Amino acid sequence: MRLTRLPRAVYIFCDLDRLSPAWLELAVRMHDRVRDAGLPALNDPRKFLPRAGLIRKLRGAGLIDYTCWLPMLDEWPDRYPVFLRTMSAHRGVFGGLIEDEAAARETLTQALAAGHVLSDLGFIQFQPTERDANGATRKYAAFRLGDRIIPAPPVSEQNWLAKHGSVAAATDDAYARDLADFDLNPFEAPIRAAFDVAQMEFGRADYGLHNGRVQVFEINTNPSIGLKLGHPNADRNALIARHGTALVAALQALVPDNPGALVEMRRIPKLRSPFLRPPRIP
């Protein structure tokens, strides 16, 4: 933050959901200094939408069919099933699927007793999505890097919630279809629309399919990138390799001319100084 010179490069602002408003304001200052120096800066922190805001905007734009409720606002689900989750930092779901209001209230009580913060809890409507031929839940993903949308290898789990995937969950037919879909990129348009709603130029959208329609679950601005080969299915290995090659090419396309040369930057104020002054009033 206090450097006065930075190398010419593309700067990606990520992991925004883990930053407090104070840190987001500092990230905005850094973003603007990078941009003013003529360097590419992806993900303007001032535009970041927390999970609940993103879900509701996607729903309002007609891009998803589910919604969420915030108990801190005394909002309670009016349709079930739902699940309770932390809304920041990708920490996941508290408990399982909830079938009625009594169970929702009890689950919230348990979460608060366990030390979770009310302002970070939300009920998410469960959206059924496509399952594999053997009953495994399929979670799809796609990266955005600048203007490019790059499909990522899907994961399958024998569970209502697919997160990391398991090797034996998907079928060979599913792996073959995934490889074919990499070139077709059949869901590029709705994924791009979701990123446009989020106003983010970098990240990974996780989504499922319901009756062929994309249901975006989240846009992760600090996604894990797994490119490890050695899967027992050849189509899966081929998809991982092609995905990795496409990611590298998309990143290289963003790098400015003469990379590495130092660019003079204005110093960012000390950490606490922006927050000791009241906001400017016109």
PAZAPA-4460 file (N, C-alpha, C; in steps of 0.05 Angstrom, whole numbers, plus 32768, in hexadecimal, padded with zeros to 4 digits):
% residues 282
    n_x    n_y    n_z   ca_x   ca_y   ca_z    c_x    c_y    c_z   seq   type   mol
   8010   7FE8   8000   8000   8000   8000   8011   8019   8000     1      M     A
   8029   8018   800C   8039   8030   800F   804F   8032   7FFA     2      R     A
   8050   8020   7FE7   8064   8021   7FD2   805E   8039   7FC0     3      L     A
   8073   8045   7FB7   8070   805C   7FA4   8077   8054   7F87     4      T     A
   8081   803B   7F84   8086   8031   7F69   807C   8014   7F68     5      R     A
   806F   800E   7F52   8065   7FF2   7F4D   806D   7FEA   7F31     6      L     A
   8072   7FD0   7F2E   8079   7FC6   7F13   8061   7FC7   7F00     7      P     A
   8067   7FCC   7EE7   8051   7FCB   7ED3   8047   7FAE   7ED1     8      R     A
   802D   7FAB   7ED6   8020   7F91   7ED7   8002   7F95   7ED7     9      A     A
   7FF3   7F80   7ED6   7FD7   7F81   7EDA   7FD2   7F7C   7EF8    10      V     A
   7FC1   7F8C   7F04   7FBC   7F8A   7F21   7F9F   7F81   7F25    11      Y     A
   7F9C   7F6B   7F33   7F82   7F5F   7F38   7F7B   7F62   7F56    12      I     A
   7F65   7F6F   7F5B   7F5C   7F73   7F77   7F49   7F5C   7F7E    13      F     A
   7F51   7F4C   7F91   7F42   7F33   7F96   7F3D   7F2F   7FB4    14      C     A
   7F2D   7F1A   7FBA   7F26   7F14   7FD6   7F18   7F2B   7FE4    15      D     A
   7F07   7F39   7FD5   7EFB   7F51   7FDE   7EE7   7F4C   7FF5    16      L     A
   7EDB   7F34   7FF5   7EC7   7F2E   8009   7ED3   7F2B   8025    17      D     A
   7EED   7F29   8027   7EFA   7F26   8041   7F03   7F41   804C    18      R     A
   7EFE   7F57   803D   7F08   7F71   8046   7EF1   7F81   8053    19      L     A
   7EF7   7F8E   8069   7EE5   7FA0   8076   7EE1   7FB9   8064    20      S     A
   7ECC   7FC9   8069   7ECA   7FE2   8059   7EE2   7FF4   805B    21      P     A
   7EF0   7FF5   8072   7F08   8005   8074   7F1D   7FFB   8061    22      A     A
   7F22   7FE1   8060   7F36   7FD6   804E   7F2E   7FD9   8031    23      W     A
   7F14   7FD6   802C   7F0A   7FDA   8011   7F10   7FF6   8007    24      L     A
   7F0D   800A   8019   7F13   8026   8011   7F31   8029   800A    25      E     A
   7F42   801C   801A   7F5E   801D   8013   7F64   800F   7FF9    26      L     A
   7F56   7FF8   7FF4   7F5A   7FEA   7FDB   7F51   7FFC   7FC3    27      A     A
   7F3C   800C   7FC7   7F33   801E   7FB3   7F49   8032   7FAC    28      V     A
   7F56   803D   7FC1   7F6C   8050   7FBC   7F83   8043   7FAC    29      R     A
   7F89   802A   7FB3   7F9E   801C   7FA4   7F95   8017   7F87    30      M     A
   7F7C   800E   7F84   7F72   8009   7F69   7F73   8022   7F58    31      H     A
   7F6C   8039   7F63   7F6B   8052   7F53   7F88   805A   7F4C    32      D     A
   7F9B   8056   7F5E   7FB7   805D   7F58   7FC2   804C   7F42    33      R     A
   7FBB   8032   7F43   7FC4   8020   7F2D   7FB8   8029   7F13    34      V     A
   7F9E   802E   7F13   7F90   8036   7EFB   7F9A   8051   7EF0    35      R     A
   7F9F   8064   7F02   7FA9   807E   7EFA   7FC5   807D   7EEE    36      D     A
   7FD4   8068   7EF6   7FEE   8064   7EEB   7FED   8057   7ECF    37      A     A
   7FD5   8051   7EC5   7FD2   8046   7EAB   7FD4   8028   7EAA    38      G     A
   7FD3   801B   7EC1   7FD5   7FFE   7EC2   7FB9   7FF1   7EC5    39      L     A
   7FB6   7FD9   7EBA   7F9C   7FCC   7EBD   7F96   7FC4   7ED9    40      P     A
   7F7E   7FCA   7EE3   7F76   7FC4   7EFF   7F5B   7FB6   7EFD    41      A     A
   7F5A   7F9D   7F04   7F41   7F8E   7F03   7F33   7F8D   7F1E    42      L     A
   7F19   7F8F   7F1F   7F08   7F8F   7F37   7F0B   7FA8   7F47    43      N     A
   7EFA   7FBB   7F41   7EFA   7FD4   7F51   7EED   7FCF   7F6C    44      D     A
   7EFD   7FD1   7F82   7EF2   7FCA   7F9C   7ED9   7FDA   7FA4    45      P     A
   7ED6   7FF2   7F9A   7EBF   8003   7FA1   7EA5   7FF7   7F97    46      R     A
   7EA7   7FE5   7F83   7E8F   7FDA   7F77   7E88   7FBE   7F82    47      K     A
   7E98   7FB4   7F94   7E94   7F99   7F9E   7E79   7F95   7FAB    48      F     A
   7E6B   7F7F   7FA4   7E52   7F78   7FB0   7E55   7F61   7FC3    49      L     A
   7E4E   7F63   7FDD   7E4D   7F4C   7FEE   7E39   7F37   7FE3    50      P     A
   7E3A   7F1F   7FEE   7E2B   7F09   7FE4   7E0D   7F0F   7FE2    51      R     A
   7E01   7F19   7FF7   7DE5   7F1E   7FF6   7DDD   7F33   7FE1    52      A     A
   7DED   7F48   7FDF   7DE8   7F5C   7FCB   7DEA   7F51   7FAF    53      G     A
   7DFE   7F3F   7FAA   7E01   7F34   7F90   7DEA   7F21   7F89    54      L     A
   7DE2   7F11   7F9C   7DCB   7EFE   7F97   7DB2   7F0E   7F90    55      I     A
   7DAD   7F23   7F9F   7D94   7F32   7F99   7D96   7F42   7F7F    56      R     A
   7DAD   7F4B   7F78   7DAF   7F59   7F5E   7DAD   7F45   7F47    57      K     A
   7DB9   7F2D   7F4A   7DB6   7F19   7F35   7D99   7F10   7F32    58      L     A
   7D8C   7F0E   7F49   7D6F   7F07   7F48   7D5F   7F1D   7F3B    59      R     A
   7D65   7F36   7F42   7D57   7F4C   7F36   7D5B   7F4F   7F18    60      G     A
   7D73   7F46   7F0F   7D79   7F47   7EF3   7D6E   7F2F   7EE3    61      A     A
   7D61   7F1D   7EF2   7D56   7F05   7EE5   7D6A   7EF0   7EDE    62      G     A
   7D81   7EF1   7EEA   7D97   7EDE   7EE4   7D97   7EC5   7EF5    63      L     A
   7D89   7EC6   7F0C   7D87   7EAE   7F1D   7D6A   7EAC   7F27    64      I     A
   7D63   7E95   7F31   7D47   7E90   7F3A   7D44   7E8D   7F58    65      D     A
   7D59   7E91   7F67   7D58   7E8E   7F84   7D5F   7EA9   7F91    66      Y     A
   7D5C   7EAB   7FAC   7D62   7EC4   7FBA   7D6D   7EBE   7FD5    67      T     A
   7D70   7ED2   7FE6   7D7B   7ECF   8001   7D6C   7EE1   8014    68      C     A
   7D6F   7EDB   802E   7D63   7EEB   8043   7D77   7EF1   8059    69      W     A
   7D77   7F08   8065   7D8A   7F11   8079   7D7C   7F12   8094    70      L     A
   7D83   7F00   80A6   7D76   7F01   80C1   7D7C   7F1A   80D0    71      P     A
   7D93   7F28   80CB   7D99   7F41   80D9   7D84   7F56   80D3    72      M     A
   7D75   7F53   80BD   7D5F   7F65   80B6   7D44   7F59   80BC    73      L     A
   7D44   7F44   80CD   7D2C   7F35   80D4   7D1E   7F2A   80BB    74      D     A
   7D2E   7F22   80A7   7D24   7F15   8090   7D24   7EF7   8094    75      E     A
   7D0D   7EEB   808E   7D0B   7ECE   8091   7D02   7EC2   8076    76      W     A
   7D0C   7EAB   806F   7D04   7E9F   8055   7CE6   7E9B   8053    77      P     A
   7CDC   7EA0   803B   7CC0   7E9A   8035   7CBC   7E83   8022    78      D     A
   7CD3   7E75   801D   7CD2   7E5D   800E   7CE9   7E4B   8017    79      R     A
   7CE5   7E31   8016   7CF9   7E1E   8020   7CFC   7E07   800B    80      Y     A
   7D13   7DF8   800D   7D28   7DF9   8021   7D3B   7E10   801D    81      P     A
   7D4A   7E16   8033   7D5F   7E2A   8032   7D77   7E1F   8042    82      V     A
   7D8D   7E2E   8042   7DA3   7E27   8053   7DAF   7E41   805E    83      F     A
   7DBB   7E3E   8075   7DC7   7E56   8083   7DE5   7E55   807D    84      L     A
   7DF0   7E6C   8076   7E0D   7E6D   8071   7E18   7E87   807A    85      R     A
   7E33   7E87   807E   7E41   7EA0   8082   7E42   7EAE   8066    86      T     A
   7E40   7EC8   8066   7E3E   7ED6   804D   7E59   7EE0   8043    87      M     A
   7E6E   7EDF   8053   7E88   7EE9   804A   7E9D   7ED3   804E    88      S     A
   7EB3   7ED7   8040   7ECB   7EC7   8044   7EC9   7EAA   803D    89      A     A
   7EB4   7EA2   802E   7EB3   7E87   8023   7EB4   7E71   8038    90      H     A
   7EA8   7E76   804F   7EAA   7E62   8065   7E94   7E4D   8064    91      R     A
   7E81   7E51   8052   7E6E   7E3C   804C   7E55   7E3B   805D    92      G     A
   7E48   7E23   805D   7E2D   7E1F   8067   7E2E   7E16   8084    93      V     A
   7E1B   7E21   8094   7E17   7E18   80AF   7E00   7E04   80B0    94      F     A
   7E07   7DEA   80B4   7DF3   7DD6   80B4   7DEA   7DCD   8099    95      G     A
   7DD2   7DC0   8097   7DC8   7DB6   807E   7DB1   7DC6   8074    96      G     A
   7DA1   7DB9   8063   7D89   7DC6   8058   7D74   7DCA   806E    97      L     A
   7D66   7DE0   806D   7D52   7DE8   8081   7D37   7DE8   8073    98      I     A
   7D23   7DDA   807F   7D0A   7DD5   8072   7CF3   7DE7   807A    99      E     A
   7CF6   7DF6   8091   7CE0   7E07   809A   7CEA   7E1D   80AC   100      D     A
   7CD8   7E2F   80B4   7CE1   7E46   80C4   7CEB   7E3F   80E0   101      E     A
   7CDE   7E2B   80EC   7CE7   7E23   8107   7D04   7E19   8106   102      A     A
   7D0A   7E09   80F1   7D26   7DFF   80EE   7D39   7E16   80E8   103      A     A
   7D2F   7E2A   80D8   7D40   7E41   80D1   7D47   7E51   80EA   104      A     A
   7D34   7E55   80FB   7D39   7E64   8114   7D4C   7E55   8127   105      R     A
   7D48   7E3B   8128   7D5A   7E2A   8139   7D76   7E2A   812E   106      E     A
   7D79   7E28   8114   7D94   7E28   8108   7DA2   7E43   810D   107      T     A
   7D93   7E58   810A   7D9F   7E73   810F   7DA8   7E75   812C   108      L     A
   7D97   7E6C   813F   7D9E   7E6C   815B   7DB8   7E5D   8160   109      T     A
   7DBB   7E46   8154   7DD3   7E35   8157   7DEB   7E43   814B   110      Q     A
   7DE8   7E51   8135   7DFF   7E5F   8128   7E08   7E76   813A   111      A     A
   7DF5   7E84   8145   7DFD   7E9B   8157   7E0B   7E90   8170   112      L     A
   7E00   7E7A   817B   7E0C   7E6E   8193   7E28   7E64   818D   113      A     A
   7E2E   7E5C   8174   7E48   7E53   816D   7E5C   7E69   8168   114      A     A
   7E52   7E82   8169   7E64   7E99   8167   7E63   7EA8   814D   115      G     A
   7E51   7EA0   813B   7E4E   7EAE   8121   7E41   7EC9   8126   116      H     A
   7E46   7EDC   8114   7E3C   7EF7   8117   7E22   7EFA   8106   117      V     A
   7E0E   7F06   8112   7DF4   7F08   8104   7DF6   7F16   80E9   118      L     A
   7E07   7F2B   80E8   7E09   7F3A   80CF   7E17   7F2A   80B9   119      S     A
   7E22   7F13   80BF   7E30   7F03   80AB   7E21   7EE9   80A5   120      D     A
   7E08   7EE8   80AC   7DF9   7ECF   80A8   7DE2   7ED5   8095   121      L     A
   7DDC   7EC3   8083   7DC6   7EC6   8071   7DBA   7EAB   8069   122      G     A
   7DA0   7EAB   8065   7D92   7E94   805B   7D92   7E95   803C   123      F     A
   7D9A   7E7F   8030   7D9B   7E7E   8012   7D86   7E69   8009   124      I     A
   7D76   7E71   7FF7   7D62   7E5E   7FEC   7D71   7E48   7FDD   125      Q     A
   7D6A   7E2F   7FE3   7D77   7E19   7FD6   7D6C   7E17   7FB9   126      F     A
   7D7E   7E17   7FA6   7D77   7E16   7F8A   7D80   7DFB   7F7F   127      Q     A
   7D6D   7DE8   7F7A   7D75   7DCE   7F6F   7D82   7DD2   7F54   128      P     A
   7D98   7DC3   7F4F   7DA6   7DC5   7F36   7DAB   7DAA   7F2A   129      T     A
   7DB7   7DAA   7F12   7DBB   7D91   7F03   7DCC   7D7D   7F13   130      E     A
   7DC4   7D64   7F10   7DD4   7D4E   7F1B   7DDF   7D3C   7F05   131      R     A
   7DF5   7D2F   7F0B   7E01   7D1C   7EF8   7DF0   7D04   7EF5   132      D     A
   7DF7   7CF2   7EE2   7DE7   7CDA   7EDD   7DE7   7CC8   7EF6   133      A     A
   7DFB   7CCA   7F07   7DFC   7CB9   7F1F   7DF2   7CC8   7F38   134      N     A
   7DE5   7CDF   7F33   7DD9   7CED   7F4A   7DEA   7D02   7F57   135      G     A
   7E03   7D06   7F4E   7E15   7D1A   7F5A   7E0D   7D36   7F52   136      A     A
   7E0F   7D49   7F65   7E0A   7D65   7F60   7E21   7D70   7F50   137      T     A
   7E1B   7D80   7F3B   7E30   7D8B   7F2A   7E32   7DA9   7F30   138      R     A
   7E4A   7DB3   7F36   7E4E   7DCF   7F39   7E62   7DD8   7F23   139      K     A
   7E59   7DEB   7F13   7E69   7DF6   7EFD   7E77   7E0F   7F05   140      Y     A
   7E8A   7E18   7EF5   7E98   7E31   7EFB   7EA3   7E3D   7EE2   141      A     A
   7EA8   7E57   7EE3   7EB5   7E64   7ECC   7EC3   7E7D   7ED7   142      A     A
   7EDB   7E82   7ECC   7EEB   7E99   7ED3   7EE5   7EB0   7EC0   143      F     A
   7EE8   7EC8   7ECB   7EE9   7EE0   7EBA   7F05   7EED   7EBE   144      R     A
   7F13   7EF2   7EA8   7F2C   7F01   7EA9   7F29   7F17   7E94   145      L     A
   7F24   7F2F   7E9C   7F1F   7F44   7E89   7F05   7F3F   7E7B   146      G     A
   7F07   7F3D   7E60   7EEF   7F38   7E50   7EEB   7F1A   7E4A   147      D     A
   7EFD   7F09   7E54   7EFB   7EED   7E4D   7EED   7EDD   7E62   148      R     A
   7EDB   7ECB   7E59   7ECD   7EB8   7E6B   7ED8   7E9C   7E64   149      I     A
   7EE4   7E8F   7E79   7EF2   7E76   7E75   7EE5   7E61   7E86   150      I     A
   7ED9   7E4C   7E7B   7ECD   7E37   7E8B   7EE2   7E29   7E9C   151      P     A
   7EDA   7E21   7EB4   7EEB   7E12   7EC6   7EE1   7DF6   7EC9   152      A     A
   7EF1   7DE3   7ED1   7EE8   7DC7   7ED5   7ED2   7DC6   7EEA   153      P     A
   7EBB   7DBA   7EE4   7EA6   7DB7   7EF8   7EAE   7DA3   7F0E   154      P     A
   7E9F   7DA3   7F24   7EA4   7D8F   7F39   7E89   7D81   7F3E   155      V     A
   7E8B   7D68   7F48   7E74   7D58   7F4E   7E77   7D4C   7F6A   156      S     A
   7E60   7D4B   7F79   7E60   7D3F   7F93   7E46   7D31   7F98   157      E     A
   7E47   7D1B   7FA7   7E2F   7D0D   7FAF   7E23   7D1B   7FC8   158      Q     A
   7E1A   7D34   7FC3   7E11   7D44   7FDA   7DFF   7D5A   7FCE   159      N     A
   7DEE   7D66   7FDE   7DDD   7D7C   7FD3   7DEE   7D95   7FCE   160      W     A
   7E06   7D96   7FDB   7E17   7DAD   7FD9   7E32   7DA4   7FCD   161      L     A
   7E38   7DAB   7FB4   7E51   7DA5   7FA8   7E64   7DBC   7FAB   162      A     A
   7E7C   7DB6   7FB7   7E90   7DCB   7FBB   7EAA   7DC4   7FAF   163      K     A
   7EB8   7DAF   7FBA   7ED2   7DA8   7FB0   7ED2   7D91   7F9B   164      H     A
   7EBD   7D81   7F9C   7EBB   7D6A   7F89   7ECA   7D52   7F94   165      G     A
   7EC3   7D3B   7F89   7ED0   7D22   7F8F   7ED5   7D13   7F75   166      S     A
   7EEB   7D04   7F74   7EF4   7CF8   7F5B   7EE0   7CE4   7F50   167      V     A
   7ED3   7CD5   7F62   7EC2   7CBF   7F59   7EA5   7CC8   7F54   168      A     A
   7E9F   7CE2   7F58   7E83   7CEB   7F57   7E79   7CEE   7F3A   169      A     A
   7E89   7CF7   7F28   7E7F   7CFD   7F0C   7E82   7CE5   7EFA   170      A     A
   7E73   7CE4   7EE5   7E74   7CCE   7ED1   7E87   7CD6   7EBB   171      T     A
   7E90   7CC2   7EAC   7EA1   7CC7   7E94   7E92   7CD8   7E80   172      D     A
   7E78   7CD4   7E7D   7E69   7CE4   7E6A   7E69   7D01   7E72   173      D     A
   7E67   7D06   7E8C   7E68   7D22   7E96   7E83   7D2F   7E90   174      A     A
   7E99   7D20   7E94   7EB3   7D2B   7E8E   7EB6   7D31   7E70   175      Y     A
   7EAB   7D20   7E5F   7EAD   7D24   7E42   7E9D   7D3D   7E3A   176      A     A
   7E86   7D40   7E46   7E75   7D58   7E40   7E83   7D71   7E4A   177      R     A
   7E8F   7D70   7E61   7E9E   7D88   7E6B   7EB3   7D91   7E58   178      D     A
   7EC2   7D7D   7E4D   7ED8   7D84   7E3A   7ECC   7D91   7E21   179      L     A
   7EB6   7D86   7E17   7EAA   7D91   7DFF   7E9F   7DAE   7E04   180      A     A
   7E95   7DB2   7E1C   7E89   7DCC   7E23   7E9F   7DE1   7E26   181      D     A
   7EB8   7DD9   7E2A   7ECD   7DED   7E2D   7ECF   7DFF   7E14   182      F     A
   7ECE   7DF2   7DFD   7ECF   7E01   7DE4   7EB5   7E0F   7DDE   183      D     A
   7E9F   7E02   7DE4   7E85   7E0E   7DDE   7E7F   7E26   7DF0   184      L     A
   7E88   7E24   7E09   7E83   7E39   7E1D   7E65   7E41   7E1C   185      N     A
   7E53   7E2D   7E20   7E36   7E32   7E1B   7E29   7E46   7E2E   186      P     A
   7E36   7E4B   7E45   7E29   7E5D   7E59   7E38   7E77   7E5C   187      F     A
   7E48   7E7E   7E48   7E58   7E96   7E49   7E46   7EAF   7E4E   188      E     A
   7E30   7EB1   7E3F   7E20   7EC9   7E41   7E14   7ECE   7E5D   189      A     A
   7E07   7EBA   7E6A   7DFD   7EC0   7E85   7E13   7EC4   7E99   190      P     A
   7E2A   7EB7   7E96   7E40   7EBB   7EA9   7E4B   7ED7   7EA6   191      I     A
   7E4E   7EE0   7E8D   7E58   7EFB   7E88   7E44   7F10   7E94   192      R     A
   7E2A   7F0A   7E90   7E16   7F1C   7E9B   7E18   7F1E   7EBA   193      A     A
   7E1D   7F07   7EC7   7E1F   7F07   7EE4   7E38   7F17   7EED   194      A     A
   7E4E   7F14   7EDF   7E66   7F24   7EE5   7E60   7F42   7EE1   195      F     A
   7E51   7F48   7ECC   7E4B   7F64   7EC7   7E3A   7F70   7EDD   196      D     A
   7E27   7F60   7EE8   7E17   7F69   7EFE   7E29   7F6E   7F17   197      V     A
   7E3C   7F5C   7F1B   7E4E   7F5F   7F31   7E63   7F74   7F2D   198      A     A
   7E67   7F7D   7F14   7E7B   7F91   7F0C   7E97   7F89   7F14   199      Q     A
   7E9D   7F6F   7F10   7EB7   7F64   7F15   7EC3   7F5A   7EFB   200      M     A
   7EDD   7F5F   7EF7   7EEB   7F56   7EDE   7EFC   7F3D   7EE3   201      E     A
   7EFE   7F35   7EFC   7F0D   7F1C   7F02   7EFF   7F0D   7F17   202      F     A
   7EFE   7EF3   7F14   7EF3   7EE1   7F29   7EE9   7EC8   7F1C   203      G     A
   7EDD   7EB7   7F2E   7ED2   7E9E   7F24   7EB5   7E9D   7F2D   204      R     A
   7EA3   7E99   7F1A   7E87   7E96   7F20   7E81   7E78   7F23   205      A     A
   7E76   7E71   7F3A   7E6D   7E55   7F3F   7E4F   7E54   7F39   206      D     A
   7E46   7E3F   7F2A   7E2A   7E3E   7F23   7E21   7E22   7F1F   207      Y     A
   7E07   7E1E   7F1F   7DFB   7E05   7F18   7DE7   7E09   7F01   208      G     A
   7DDB   7DF4   7EF8   7DC7   7DF5   7EE3   7DAD   7DEB   7EED   209      L     A
   7D97   7DF9   7EE7   7D7C   7DF1   7EEE   7D6B   7DF3   7ED5   210      H     A
   7D63   7DDC   7ECA   7D54   7DDC   7EB1   7D64   7DEA   7E9B   211      N     A
   7D7E   7DE7   7E9B   7D8F   7DF3   7E87   7D95   7E10   7E8B   212      G     A
   7D8C   7E1B   7EA1   7D8F   7E38   7EA7   7DA5   7E3B   7EBC   213      R     A
   7DB7   7E4E   7EB8   7DCE   7E53   7ECB   7DC3   7E5F   7EE4   214      V     A
   7DCD   7E54   7EFB   7DC7   7E5F   7F15   7DE2   7E66   7F23   215      Q     A
   7DEA   7E7F   7F22   7E04   7E87   7F2D   7E02   7E87   7F4C   216      V     A
   7E14   7E79   7F59   7E14   7E78   7F76   7E25   7E8E   7F83   217      F     A
   7E3B   7E94   7F77   7E4D   7EA9   7F81   7E61   7EB1   7F6C   218      E     A
   7E6D   7EC8   7F70   7E84   7ED0   7F60   7E9B   7ED4   7F74   219      I     A
   7EAF   7EC3   7F72   7EC5   7EC2   7F85   7EDC   7ED3   7F79   220      N     A
   7EE3   7EE8   7F86   7EF8   7EF9   7F7B   7F14   7EF0   7F83   221      T     A
   7F16   7EDA   7F93   7F30   7ECE   7F99   7F2E   7EB0   7F96   222      N     A
   7F29   7EA7   7F7E   7F23   7E8A   7F7A   7F3D   7E7A   7F7B   223      P     A
   7F3A   7E61   7F86   7F50   7E4E   7F84   7F52   7E45   7F66   224      S     A
   7F6A   7E41   7F5D   7F6F   7E38   7F42   7F7E   7E1E   7F43   225      I     A
   7F6F   7E08   7F3F   7F7B   7DEE   7F40   7F80   7DE3   7F24   226      G     A
   7F9A   7DDF   7F1E   7FA2   7DD5   7F04   7FB1   7DBB   7F05   227      L     A
   7FAC   7DAC   7F1B   7FBB   7D93   7F1F   7FB0   7D7D   7F0D   228      K     A
   7FC2   7D71   7EFD   7FBB   7D5B   7EEC   7FBE   7D40   7EFC   229      L     A
   7FB8   7D2A   7EEE   7FBA   7D10   7EFB   7F9F   7D04   7F02   230      G     A
   7F89   7D10   7EF7   7F6E   7D04   7EFB   7F6C   7CEA   7EEB   231      H     A
   7F5D   7CD6   7EF6   7F5B   7CBD   7EE7   7F4C   7CBF   7ECD   232      P     A
   7F3D   7CD4   7EC8   7F2E   7CD7   7EAF   7F3E   7CE9   7E9C   233      N     A
   7F43   7CE0   7E83   7F53   7CEF   7E70   7F46   7D09   7E68   234      A     A
   7F2B   7D09   7E64   7F1D   7D21   7E5D   7F20   7D37   7E72   235      D     A
   7F1F   7D2E   7E8B   7F22   7D41   7EA1   7F3E   7D4D   7EA1   236      R     A
   7F52   7D3D   7E9D   7F6D   7D48   7E9B   7F70   7D5B   7E84   237      N     A
   7F64   7D55   7E6D   7F66   7D67   7E56   7F58   7D81   7E5C   238      A     A
   7F41   7D80   7E6A   7F33   7D99   7E71   7F43   7DAA   7E84   239      L     A
   7F50   7D9E   7E98   7F60   7DAD   7EAB   7F77   7DBB   7E9D   240      I     A
   7F84   7DAC   7E8A   7F9A   7DB8   7E7C   7F91   7DCF   7E6A   241      A     A
   7F7B   7DCC   7E5C   7F72   7DE1   7E4A   7F68   7DF9   7E5A   242      R     A
   7F5C   7DF4   7E70   7F53   7E0A   7E82   7F6B   7E1A   7E8C   243      H     A
   7F80   7E0C   7E95   7F98   7E1A   7E9E   7FA5   7E2A   7E88   244      G     A
   7FA7   7E1F   7E70   7FB3   7E2E   7E5A   7FA3   7E47   7E53   245      T     A
   7F89   7E44   7E54   7F78   7E5C   7E4E   7F7A   7E71   7E63   246      A     A
   7F7C   7E69   7E7D   7F80   7E7D   7E92   7F9A   7E8C   7E8F   247      L     A
   7FB0   7E7E   7E89   7FC9   7E8B   7E86   7FC9   7E9E   7E6E   248      V     A
   7FBD   7E96   7E58   7FBB   7EA7   7E40   7FAB   7EC0   7E46   249      A     A
   7F95   7EBD   7E55   7F84   7ED4   7E5B   7F93   7EE7   7E6D   250      A     A
   7FA2   7EDD   7E80   7FB2   7EEF   7E92   7FC8   7EFD   7E82   251      L     A
   7FD5   7EEE   7E71   7FEA   7EFA   7E61   7FDF   7F11   7E4F   252      Q     A
   7FC7   7F0D   7E45   7FBB   7F21   7E34   7FB5   7F3B   7E42   253      A     A
   7FB4   7F3A   7E5D   7FAE   7F52   7E6C   7FC7   7F62   7E74   254      L     A
   7FDE   7F55   7E72   7FF7   7F62   7E7B   7FFE   7F7A   7E69   255      V     A
   8005   7F91   7E74   800B   7FA8   7E64   8027   7FA5   7E57   256      P     A
   802C   7FB7   7E44   8047   7FB8   7E37   805C   7FBD   7E4C   257      D     A
   8075   7FB4   7E45   808C   7FB9   7E56   8087   7FB0   7E73   258      N     A
   807E   7F97   7E78   8078   7F8F   7E93   8091   7F8F   7EA4   259      P     A
   808E   7F95   7EBD   80A3   7F95   7ED1   80B0   7FB0   7ED5   260      G     A
   80B0   7FC2   7EC1   80BB   7FDC   7EC5   80AC   7FEB   7EDB   261      A     A
   80BA   7FFA   7EEB   80AD   8007   7F02   809E   8020   7EFA   262      L     A
   8087   8024   7F06   8076   803B   7F01   8074   804B   7F1B   263      V     A
   8077   8065   7F1A   8075   8076   7F31   8057   8077   7F3A   264      E     A
   8053   8075   7F54   8038   8075   7F5F   8037   808A   7F75   265      M     A
   8020   8096   7F78   801C   80A8   7F8F   8019   8097   7FA8   266      R     A
   8024   80A1   7FBE   8023   8092   7FD7   8006   8091   7FE2   267      R     A
   7FFE   807A   7FEC   7FE3   8078   7FF8   7FE5   8081   8015   268      I     A
   7FD2   8090   801F   7FD3   8099   803B   7FD5   8082   804E   269      P     A
   7FDF   8088   8066   7FE2   8074   807A   7FC7   8066   8080   270      K     A
   7FC9   804E   808A   7FB1   803D   808D   7F9A   804B   809B   271      L     A
   7F9F   8058   80B1   7F89   8061   80C1   7F7F   807D   80B9   272      R     A
   7F8F   808C   80AA   7F88   80A8   80A5   7F6E   80AC   8096   273      S     A
   7F67   809B   8083   7F4E   80A1   8074   7F35   809D   8086   274      P     A
   7F38   808F   809D   7F20   8088   80AC   7F1D   8099   80C5   275      F     A
   7F2F   80AB   80C9   7F2D   80BD   80E0   7F1F   80D7   80D8   276      L     A
   7F1D   80DB   80BE   7F0F   80F4   80B4   7EF3   80ED   80AC   277      R     A
   7EE1   80FF   80B0   7EC5   80FB   80A7   7EC4   80FC   8089   278      P     A
   7EB1   80EF   807D   7EAE   80F0   805F   7EA9   810C   8056   279      P     A
   7EB2   8112   803E   7EAE   812D   8033   7E91   8130   802B   280      R     A
   7E86   8147   8033   7E6A   814D   802C   7E6A   8164   8018   281      I     A
   7E5E   8161   8001   7E5F   8176   7FED   7E51   8190   7FF7   282      P     A
***
